[in-house]
Amino acid sequence: MARRRGGGIMSDKLKMELAEELGVANIVRAEGGFGSVSSRDCGNLVRLAIQKAEQSMI
């Protein structure tokens, strides 16, 4: 399956806000992006994004 590059569903600003909330923003800044974040932390970022989206629908 091909990976999609470029634009995504979440803005970079939202991703950084979520990373700040989870405490992994320093990894993103220091090591050059979200590629250096562990898969567990990426899963937690997605989970948090889904929770926030669900809350905004209420």
Rosetta blueprint (number, residue, H / E / L):
1 M L
2 A L
3 R L
4 R L
5 R L
6 G L
7 G L
8 G L
9 I L
10 M L
11 S L
12 D H
13 K H
14 L H
15 K H
16 M H
17 E H
18 L H
19 A H
20 E H
21 E H
22 L H
23 G L
24 V L
25 A H
26 N H
27 I H
28 V H
29 R H
30 A H
31 E L
32 G L
33 G L
34 F H
35 G H
36 S H
37 V L
38 S L
39 S H
40 R H
41 D H
42 C H
43 G H
44 N H
45 L H
46 V H
47 R H
48 L H
49 A H
50 I H
51 Q H
52 K H
53 A H
54 E H
55 Q H
56 S H
57 M H
58 I L
